[in-house]
Amino acid sequence: VRMVKSANEIELLRQVSTRCEQALDAAIASLHVGQAIAEVEIEYRKKIGALGGDTRWLIINQDGLNSGRIERDKVIKIDSVGDYLGYVGDIGRSIVAGTPRDETVGRNQANAKALREAYRMIKPGVPFDEVSRLVADVMRQEGYNGFAAPHNVGIDHTAQPNSLANPASRREPLKFAEGTVFTVDVPYLEIGYGSSHVEDMMVCTRNGAVPLSSGDVTLRVIKA
């Protein structure tokens, strides 16, 4: 019941994903070298509030830390979870203020390719675990370590019909269904590299995965 959304719920989730992404874009547009990381979150909260929504949380990581100030040429992860009329939007992007390193560009391109492959395979009846394996395989083929964590989204950030803390309790593998609204998290954290992330809101239809947000996971490069 929680996985399969009604047409009205899917429309609400489209609206919250749009607001969440607009607020995330506003936060990214405000980003500059020397800016306190906490100020980026304030910009996000201001924009989503102006759009009638609220913030459940915003994760901004640089060097794996959610504190300090924006530094030149370092990759930054932003994972935004917003709220509108009781439903959750979940969008993730990677940003560099300055000049991105080759590894940062390459990893982001590999993440985007892995997501494209994952979205092509998703249809009703496909197990979530198969998507995770596919993304990991594509990342390895591109020369990077990586993993994916598909999860349902709805009135909760992880609207699973069972406990994520105890997956062994599942009687059968979790599978996509028509009307499932989900994201495929592709985060990355490594000491010496930093934190990156790409993620969009999607809905599973009888014909496959359809985006509810833009799907633009291009590495955002801010002039510094």
Number of C-alpha atoms within 10 A of each C-alpha: 9 16 21 18 19 13 10 9 16 20 13 19 30 22 21 30 28 20 25 31 26 17 26 28 17 18 21 23 13 14 22 20 17 11 14 15 21 15 14 23 21 12 20 26 24 16 21 25 17 12 16 12 23 23 21 15 14 22 14 23 23 24 19 19 14 16 13 13 16 22 20 17 19 21 29 25 27 26 22 23 22 29 27 22 13 14 21 28 32 27 27 28 27 26 25 29 21 17 16 19 14 9 11 22 17 16 22 22 17 21 30 22 15 26 26 13 14 21 17 12 15 24 20 18 12 15 16 19 14 15 23 20 16 18 26 20 17 21 23 15 12 16 12 16 13 21 22 25 15 19 20 24 25 25 17 15 19 18 20 16 12 14 12 13 7 8 12 10 10 12 8 9 12 17 16 26 21 18 20 27 29 27 26 24 23 24 20 19 16 10 8 8 16 18 24 30 25 26 28 23 29 27 26 21 17 12 11 17 24 16 17 22 23 13 18 13 19 15 23 18 16 19 13 13
